[in-house]
Amino acid sequence: MNTCSLPRVRPWLAIALLAFAPILASAQAPAAGGLRAGAAKVDISPDPATFAIATDTIRDPLYVRAIYVENGQASAVIVSVDVGGLSDEIVNAAIAESSAATGCPPANYLISATHTHSSGGTQAERTAAAIVSAVNEAKSRLAPARIGYGTAQLDLNVNRDLYNAQQEWRQGPNPQGVSDKTLAVVGFVGADGVPIAVYMNYGMHPINFYQSGVVSADFPGEASRNVEELFEGRTVALFSQAASGDQNPRLGYSPPYSTGAVRRGQPAPLITVAPPIGGNGGTGAGALAPTGAARGAQPAAGRGFNPATAAAERTEIPANLQEDYQKVLGRVGDYATMLGQMIGTTAVRVMREDMEWADDAPIWGGFERFSVPGRIRNDAADPARENVFPGYSDGPDVNIRVGLLRIGEVHFVSVNAEIYTDIGLAVKSASPASKTLVVSLANGRANSGYIYSDNAYHHLTFQVIGSRVQPGFAEAGIVSHAADLVRRSTRP
């Protein structure tokens, strides 16, 4: 399903438009021949008829969202996709076909995953085709535009590398850990004061419906929908992940590692959206998970949670537990909606109050690839989840791509992996440009797994011990290449 303009303006939309009016009232409309932008979205939700488990459902649609920008001399494409990640196969195929159709250089494409953990899988050919379609439609909607950039602080995320009171490394809320609360917002506003497109960037894992049998765009989809509905479909709102490798939603909603208790007919009181008071709450609860091993506690063998095993063990929800199941899904959905509303409404406030707008915006794109030493776990045949040092042998080099898309004074640094917060902060600190945001999970997928920061190399969390990068190389490479690209973009 594609976006469309609706024929009438409701009263609350009029209020929203009035809120934007002061921004453009003191300046002329975007000049002809200056910056132009268009945006579109394409539905990529799976067909429920293909679900292997009859009680699996689609909560909300999944989309490819695209922005096409040009300034009369150069063009750029920005895309977000409601999937967990994007392979090189998908990205390369989409860029090759789209670039040939639009004339936009491949280096000027920024395609990233929202990283929802409940997309129901990715069909490469269909996703690539949807990216091409969305970009083509966005270009067909080009109109005079202005670009603006702003930030706000939102305390929604929390570090998830926890060394707990039992002296164990677990995935759990760690408020003392590093966390970047910055919501970065890029707006493209038309001559009528209505946003053509909004780009939101924040670091936090969308894991609310993980392993639950629900297909959902999670809070990124809620944030986009919040903005799009405010302007009645005249705006397309994209969400991207900042440095989120060590960040979860703050209030304890962690991935529901197993819905086994529900499926086995265990008592309803075990089905909860929050840890029991005095219970095992610090280890990563699970919106649909019972206490004990599925809540993150290590089983006797010490191997921890195995995502593949949990996925293989999923079965239909019995009829006698459907009421409890739906109740929990409703509560989790309320939380995801709240997160999205906070992000979406804050983005609109930033656009209304904190942005300076420009209709003259140079466009530049480039990227660099580099390699770092890799490693292989010695327990790869039967890997532990966490709180174990597996030992390593030298492995194949890890190849990392760092990119930059510059539009006006806004610098989008991209990395093709899940990176830790300290890396994102270091990139922004080293950048010669103040308006720099970091987009992870972008333009393909490195063969790295998570890329942990130098400060986190000793953490025995699943992200760190499962990473294929040797310590001491990746962070410095990402930061130096990003800074170099920003400097190159400013040269005549």
C-alpha positions as CSV (number, residue, x, y, z in Angstrom):
1,M,0.0,0.0,0.0
2,N,1.4,3.4,-0.9
3,T,0.8,6.8,0.7
4,C,-1.7,9.1,-0.7
5,S,-2.9,12.7,-0.1
6,L,-6.3,12.9,1.6
7,P,-8.9,15.4,0.3
8,R,-9.8,17.3,3.4
9,V,-8.1,18.9,6.4
10,R,-9.4,18.0,9.8
11,P,-9.4,20.6,12.6
12,W,-6.5,19.1,14.5
13,L,-4.5,19.0,11.3
14,A,-5.2,22.7,10.9
15,I,-3.8,23.3,14.3
16,A,-0.7,21.3,13.4
17,L,-0.2,23.3,10.2
18,L,-0.6,26.6,12.1
19,A,2.1,25.3,14.4
20,F,4.5,25.1,11.4
21,A,3.4,28.5,10.0
22,P,5.8,30.6,12.1
23,I,8.7,28.7,10.8
24,L,8.2,29.7,7.2
25,A,6.4,33.0,7.8
26,S,9.5,35.1,7.9
27,A,11.1,33.6,4.8
28,Q,10.3,33.1,1.2
29,A,8.9,29.8,-0.1
30,P,11.5,27.4,-1.4
31,A,13.0,28.8,-4.6
32,A,12.4,27.2,-8.0
33,G,15.5,25.3,-9.0
34,G,16.6,24.9,-5.4
35,L,16.2,21.9,-3.1
36,R,13.4,19.5,-4.0
37,A,12.2,16.4,-2.1
38,G,9.6,13.7,-2.5
39,A,8.7,10.7,-0.3
40,A,6.7,7.5,-0.5
41,K,6.1,4.2,1.3
42,V,5.3,0.7,0.1
43,D,3.7,-2.1,2.2
44,I,5.9,-5.2,2.6
45,S,3.8,-7.0,5.2
46,P,3.9,-10.8,4.8
47,D,0.8,-12.7,3.7
48,P,-0.9,-14.3,6.8
49,A,-1.7,-17.3,4.6
50,T,2.0,-18.2,4.6
51,F,2.3,-18.4,8.4
52,A,3.3,-21.8,9.6
53,I,1.6,-21.2,13.0
54,A,-2.1,-20.6,12.8
55,T,-2.2,-18.3,15.8
56,D,0.5,-15.9,14.5
57,T,-0.9,-12.5,13.5
58,I,0.0,-9.2,12.0
59,R,-0.4,-6.4,14.5
60,D,0.6,-3.5,12.2
61,P,1.9,-3.1,8.6
62,L,5.6,-3.2,7.6
63,Y,6.8,-0.7,5.2
64,V,9.7,0.5,3.0
65,R,9.8,4.3,3.3
66,A,11.9,6.4,0.9
67,I,13.0,10.0,0.5
68,Y,14.3,11.3,-2.8
69,V,16.2,14.6,-2.7
70,E,17.8,16.7,-5.4
71,N,19.3,20.2,-5.7
72,G,19.5,20.7,-9.5
73,Q,23.0,19.3,-9.6
74,A,23.0,16.1,-7.5
75,S,20.6,13.8,-5.9
76,A,20.3,11.5,-2.9
77,V,18.1,8.6,-1.7
78,I,17.3,7.7,1.9
79,V,15.4,4.6,2.7
80,S,14.2,2.8,5.9
81,V,12.9,-0.8,5.9
82,D,10.8,-2.5,8.6
83,V,13.0,-5.6,8.9
84,G,15.6,-6.9,11.3
85,G,18.5,-6.4,8.9
86,L,19.3,-6.0,5.3
87,S,21.8,-8.3,3.5
88,D,24.3,-7.2,0.9
89,E,22.2,-9.1,-1.6
90,I,19.1,-7.0,-1.0
91,V,20.9,-3.6,-0.8
92,N,23.1,-4.2,-3.8
93,A,20.3,-5.4,-6.0
94,A,18.0,-2.5,-5.0
95,I,20.7,0.2,-5.5
96,A,21.7,-1.2,-8.9
97,E,18.2,-1.2,-10.3
98,S,17.1,2.0,-8.6
99,S,20.2,4.0,-9.6
100,A,19.8,2.9,-13.2
101,A,16.2,4.1,-13.1
102,T,16.7,7.4,-11.2
103,G,20.2,8.5,-12.1
104,C,21.1,8.9,-8.5
105,P,24.7,7.7,-7.9
106,P,25.0,4.5,-5.9
107,A,27.3,6.2,-3.3
108,N,24.4,8.6,-2.6
109,Y,22.0,5.9,-1.3
110,L,21.4,5.4,2.4
111,I,19.3,2.2,3.1
112,S,18.9,1.0,6.6
113,A,16.8,-1.4,8.6
114,T,14.6,-0.2,11.5
115,H,15.7,-3.5,13.2
116,T,12.3,-4.6,14.3
117,H,12.7,-8.1,15.8
118,S,9.2,-9.1,14.7
119,S,9.2,-8.7,10.9
120,G,8.5,-12.4,10.3
121,G,11.5,-12.9,8.0
122,T,12.8,-11.1,4.9
123,Q,12.1,-12.1,1.3
124,A,15.1,-10.7,-0.6
125,E,13.6,-10.3,-4.0
126,R,10.3,-8.8,-2.7
127,T,12.1,-6.4,-0.4
128,A,14.5,-5.2,-3.1
129,A,11.6,-4.6,-5.5
130,A,9.7,-2.6,-2.8
131,I,12.8,-0.4,-2.3
132,V,13.0,0.3,-6.0
133,S,9.2,1.0,-6.1
134,A,9.3,3.4,-3.1
135,V,12.2,5.4,-4.5
136,N,10.6,5.7,-7.9
137,E,7.4,6.9,-6.4
138,A,9.3,9.3,-4.1
139,K,11.1,10.8,-7.1
140,S,7.8,11.2,-9.0
141,R,6.5,13.4,-6.1
142,L,9.4,15.9,-6.1
143,A,8.4,19.4,-4.9
144,P,10.3,22.5,-3.6
145,A,11.5,21.8,-0.1
146,R,13.6,23.1,2.8
147,I,15.8,20.9,5.0
148,G,16.2,21.3,8.8
149,Y,18.1,19.5,11.5
150,G,17.6,19.3,15.3
151,T,18.0,17.1,18.3
152,A,16.2,16.4,21.6
153,Q,17.0,14.2,24.6
154,L,14.6,11.3,25.3
155,D,15.1,9.0,28.2
156,L,13.6,5.8,26.7
157,N,16.6,3.6,26.3
158,V,19.0,1.9,28.7
159,N,22.3,0.1,28.5
160,R,21.7,-3.7,28.5
161,D,25.1,-5.0,29.4
162,L,24.6,-5.9,33.1
163,Y,27.0,-7.3,35.6
164,N,24.5,-8.2,38.3
165,A,24.6,-8.8,42.0
166,Q,25.3,-12.5,41.5
167,Q,28.5,-11.4,39.7
168,E,27.2,-12.7,36.3
169,W,27.1,-11.0,32.9
170,R,23.5,-10.9,31.7
171,Q,21.4,-9.0,29.3
172,G,19.4,-6.7,31.6
173,P,18.7,-3.0,32.4
174,N,21.9,-1.3,33.4
175,P,21.1,2.4,34.2
176,Q,24.7,3.1,35.1
177,G,25.9,2.0,31.7
178,V,26.6,4.4,28.8
179,S,23.5,5.4,26.9
180,D,23.0,8.1,24.3
181,K,19.6,9.7,24.7
182,T,19.8,11.8,21.6
183,L,16.9,11.8,19.1
184,A,18.2,13.3,15.9
185,V,15.6,14.7,13.5
186,V,15.9,15.7,9.8
187,G,12.9,17.4,8.3
188,F,12.0,18.2,4.7
189,V,9.2,20.8,4.7
190,G,7.3,21.9,1.6
191,A,6.2,25.4,0.7
192,D,2.8,24.9,2.5
193,G,4.6,24.2,5.8
194,V,3.7,20.5,5.8
195,P,6.6,18.1,6.1
196,I,7.2,16.1,3.0
197,A,9.3,13.7,5.0
198,V,10.7,13.3,8.5
199,Y,13.8,11.3,9.4
200,M,14.1,10.1,13.0
201,N,17.3,8.5,14.4
202,Y,17.5,7.0,17.9
203,G,19.4,4.0,19.4
204,M,17.1,1.4,21.0
205,H,16.3,-2.3,20.1
206,P,12.8,-2.9,18.9
207,I,12.3,-6.2,20.7
208,N,8.9,-5.9,22.3
209,F,7.3,-8.7,20.2
210,Y,10.3,-10.9,19.6
211,Q,9.4,-14.6,19.5
212,S,5.8,-13.8,20.3
213,G,4.0,-14.9,17.1
214,V,3.3,-11.2,16.2
215,V,4.4,-9.4,13.1
216,S,5.0,-5.8,14.0
217,A,7.2,-2.8,13.1
218,D,7.3,-2.3,16.9
219,F,8.0,1.3,18.2
220,P,9.7,2.5,15.0
221,G,6.5,1.8,13.1
222,E,4.5,3.5,15.9
223,A,6.8,6.6,15.7
224,S,6.4,6.8,11.9
225,R,2.6,6.3,12.1
226,N,2.3,9.0,14.8
227,V,3.8,11.6,12.5
228,E,2.1,10.4,9.4
229,E,-1.3,10.4,10.9
230,L,-0.8,13.9,12.3
231,F,-0.5,15.2,8.8
232,E,-3.1,12.8,7.4
233,G,-0.9,10.9,5.0
234,R,0.8,13.9,3.4
235,T,4.1,13.1,5.2
236,V,6.3,10.1,5.2
237,A,8.2,9.5,8.4
238,L,11.3,7.3,8.5
239,F,13.0,5.7,11.5
240,S,16.6,4.6,11.7
241,Q,18.8,3.1,14.4
242,A,21.6,5.0,15.9
243,A,24.3,3.1,17.8
244,S,22.0,0.6,19.5
245,G,24.0,-2.6,19.9
246,D,23.9,-2.3,23.7
247,Q,20.6,-0.5,24.1
248,N,17.1,-1.8,25.0
249,P,13.9,-0.1,26.0
250,R,14.4,1.3,29.5
251,L,11.4,0.1,31.4
252,G,12.3,-3.6,31.4
253,Y,10.5,-4.8,28.4
254,S,13.0,-7.2,27.0
255,P,12.6,-9.8,24.2
256,P,10.1,-12.5,25.1
257,Y,12.6,-15.3,24.7
258,S,10.0,-18.0,25.0
259,T,6.3,-18.2,24.9
260,G,6.7,-21.8,26.1
261,A,4.7,-21.2,29.3
262,V,1.7,-20.1,27.4
263,R,1.9,-22.8,24.9
264,R,2.4,-25.5,27.5
265,G,-0.7,-24.4,29.4
266,Q,1.2,-23.2,32.5
267,P,-0.8,-21.0,35.0
268,A,-1.8,-17.6,33.7
269,P,0.0,-15.7,36.6
270,L,3.3,-16.7,35.1
271,I,2.4,-14.7,32.0
272,T,3.4,-11.2,32.8
273,V,4.6,-7.9,31.4
274,A,6.8,-7.1,34.3
275,P,9.1,-9.1,36.6
276,P,7.7,-10.2,40.0
277,I,8.6,-7.9,42.8
278,G,11.8,-9.3,44.4
279,G,12.1,-11.8,41.5
280,N,14.6,-12.3,38.7
281,G,13.8,-9.0,37.1
282,G,17.3,-7.9,36.3
283,T,18.1,-10.5,33.8
284,G,15.9,-9.6,30.9
285,A,12.3,-10.4,31.5
286,G,10.1,-11.1,28.5
287,A,6.8,-9.7,27.9
288,L,5.3,-13.1,27.2
289,A,7.8,-15.2,29.1
290,P,7.5,-17.1,32.4
291,T,9.9,-16.9,35.3
292,G,13.0,-19.0,35.4
293,A,15.1,-20.0,32.4
294,A,12.9,-18.1,29.9
295,R,13.3,-14.9,31.9
296,G,17.0,-15.0,31.3
297,A,18.2,-17.2,34.2
298,Q,20.8,-19.7,33.1
299,P,19.6,-23.4,33.1
300,A,21.6,-26.0,34.9
301,A,23.8,-26.7,31.9
302,G,24.7,-23.0,31.8
303,R,24.2,-22.7,28.0
304,G,21.6,-19.9,28.2
305,F,18.9,-18.9,25.7
306,N,19.2,-20.2,22.2
307,P,17.1,-18.1,19.7
308,A,17.0,-20.9,17.0
309,T,15.8,-23.5,19.5
310,A,13.2,-21.1,20.9
311,A,11.9,-20.3,17.4
312,A,11.8,-24.0,16.5
313,E,9.8,-24.8,19.7
314,R,7.1,-22.2,19.0
315,T,3.6,-23.8,18.6
316,E,0.0,-22.5,18.3
317,I,-1.5,-20.8,21.4
318,P,-4.1,-23.2,22.9
319,A,-7.7,-21.9,22.8
320,N,-7.9,-21.9,26.6
321,L,-5.0,-19.5,26.8
322,Q,-5.9,-17.1,24.0
323,E,-7.5,-14.6,26.4
324,D,-4.3,-14.4,28.5
325,Y,-2.2,-14.2,25.4
326,Q,-4.2,-11.4,23.9
327,K,-4.1,-9.5,27.2
328,V,-0.4,-9.6,27.4
329,L,0.0,-8.6,23.7
330,G,-2.3,-5.7,24.4
331,R,-0.1,-4.5,27.3
332,V,3.1,-4.9,25.3
333,G,1.4,-3.1,22.4
334,D,0.5,-0.2,24.7
335,Y,4.2,0.1,25.6
336,A,5.4,0.0,22.0
337,T,2.8,2.7,21.2
338,M,4.0,4.9,24.0
339,L,7.6,4.6,22.9
340,G,6.6,5.5,19.3
341,Q,4.4,8.4,20.4
342,M,7.2,9.8,22.5
343,I,9.6,9.7,19.6
344,G,7.1,10.9,17.0
345,T,5.7,13.8,19.0
346,T,9.1,14.9,20.1
347,A,10.3,14.9,16.4
348,V,7.4,17.2,15.5
349,R,8.2,19.5,18.4
350,V,11.8,19.7,17.3
351,M,10.8,20.6,13.8
352,R,8.4,23.2,15.1
353,E,10.6,24.9,17.6
354,D,14.3,24.0,17.1
355,M,15.1,23.9,13.4
356,E,16.6,26.4,11.0
357,W,15.6,25.8,7.5
358,A,17.6,26.0,4.2
359,D,16.6,25.5,0.6
360,D,20.2,25.5,-0.7
361,A,21.8,22.2,0.2
362,P,24.8,20.6,-1.4
363,I,24.7,16.8,-1.8
364,W,27.7,14.5,-1.5
365,G,28.0,10.8,-0.9
366,G,30.9,8.4,-0.4
367,F,32.0,5.4,1.5
368,E,35.1,3.5,2.6
369,R,35.7,-0.2,3.3
370,F,38.3,-1.6,5.6
371,S,39.1,-4.9,7.3
372,V,40.0,-5.8,10.9
373,P,41.3,-9.1,12.3
374,G,38.6,-11.6,12.9
375,R,38.1,-14.4,15.5
376,I,36.3,-17.8,15.8
377,R,34.8,-19.0,19.1
378,N,36.3,-22.2,20.4
379,D,32.8,-23.4,21.5
380,A,31.2,-22.6,18.1
381,A,29.8,-26.2,17.9
382,D,27.8,-25.6,21.1
383,P,28.0,-21.9,22.0
384,A,27.1,-20.6,25.4
385,R,24.7,-17.6,25.6
386,E,26.6,-15.4,28.0
387,N,28.7,-15.2,31.2
388,V,31.3,-17.5,29.6
389,F,34.6,-16.8,28.0
390,P,34.6,-19.2,25.1
391,G,38.2,-18.8,24.0
392,Y,39.0,-17.8,20.4
393,S,41.1,-18.7,17.5
394,D,42.1,-16.4,14.7
395,G,39.4,-16.2,12.0
396,P,38.8,-14.5,8.7
397,D,39.1,-10.8,8.5
398,V,35.9,-8.8,9.2
399,N,35.0,-6.3,6.4
400,I,33.3,-3.1,7.5
401,R,31.7,-0.4,5.4
402,V,31.5,3.2,6.6
403,G,29.5,5.7,4.5
404,L,28.6,9.3,4.5
405,L,25.7,11.1,2.9
406,R,25.8,14.8,3.2
407,I,22.7,17.0,2.5
408,G,23.3,20.6,3.2
409,E,24.9,20.8,6.7
410,V,23.5,17.4,7.8
411,H,26.0,14.5,7.7
412,F,24.5,11.0,7.8
413,V,27.4,8.6,8.9
414,S,26.4,5.0,8.1
415,V,27.9,1.7,9.4
416,N,26.8,-1.7,8.1
417,A,26.6,-3.4,11.5
418,E,25.2,-3.1,15.0
419,I,27.6,-0.9,16.9
420,Y,27.9,0.0,20.6
421,T,27.0,3.4,21.9
422,D,30.5,4.4,22.7
423,I,31.4,4.0,19.0
424,G,28.5,6.2,17.9
425,L,29.5,8.9,20.5
426,A,33.1,8.8,19.4
427,V,32.1,9.2,15.7
428,K,30.0,12.3,16.6
429,S,32.8,13.7,18.8
430,A,35.4,13.2,16.1
431,S,33.3,14.6,13.2
432,P,34.3,18.1,12.0
433,A,30.6,18.8,11.4
434,S,28.3,19.6,14.3
435,K,25.2,18.2,12.5
436,T,26.3,14.6,12.4
437,L,24.1,11.5,13.1
438,V,25.1,7.9,13.0
439,V,22.9,5.3,11.2
440,S,23.7,1.7,12.0
441,L,22.5,-1.5,10.1
442,A,22.9,0.5,6.9
443,N,23.8,-0.4,3.3
444,G,24.3,-4.1,3.9
445,R,25.6,-6.4,6.6
446,A,29.1,-6.8,7.8
447,N,30.4,-10.3,8.7
448,S,31.0,-9.1,12.2
449,G,28.0,-9.7,14.3
450,Y,27.9,-7.0,16.9
451,I,30.7,-4.5,17.0
452,Y,31.4,-3.8,20.6
453,S,33.3,-0.7,21.8
454,D,36.9,-0.9,23.2
455,N,35.5,-0.1,26.7
456,A,33.2,-3.2,26.5
457,Y,35.7,-5.8,25.2
458,H,35.7,-7.6,28.6
459,H,31.9,-7.9,28.9
460,L,30.7,-11.5,28.8
461,T,27.4,-10.6,27.3
462,F,26.1,-12.5,24.3
463,Q,26.8,-9.5,22.0
464,V,30.5,-9.3,22.9
465,I,31.4,-13.0,23.1
466,G,29.5,-13.7,19.9
467,S,31.2,-10.9,18.0
468,R,33.6,-11.9,15.3
469,V,35.9,-8.9,15.6
470,Q,39.1,-9.1,17.6
471,P,39.3,-6.3,20.2
472,G,41.2,-3.0,19.6
473,F,40.6,-2.5,15.9
474,A,37.0,-1.9,14.8
475,E,36.2,1.2,16.9
476,A,39.3,3.2,15.8
477,G,38.7,2.2,12.1
478,I,35.0,3.3,12.1
479,V,35.8,6.6,13.8
480,S,38.7,7.5,11.6
481,H,37.0,6.6,8.4
482,A,33.9,8.5,9.4
483,A,35.8,11.7,10.2
484,D,37.8,11.4,7.0
485,L,34.6,11.1,4.9
486,V,33.1,14.2,6.6
487,R,36.3,16.2,5.8
488,R,36.2,15.0,2.2
489,S,32.6,16.1,1.8
490,T,33.5,19.7,2.6
491,R,36.3,20.0,0.1
492,P,35.7,22.0,-3.0
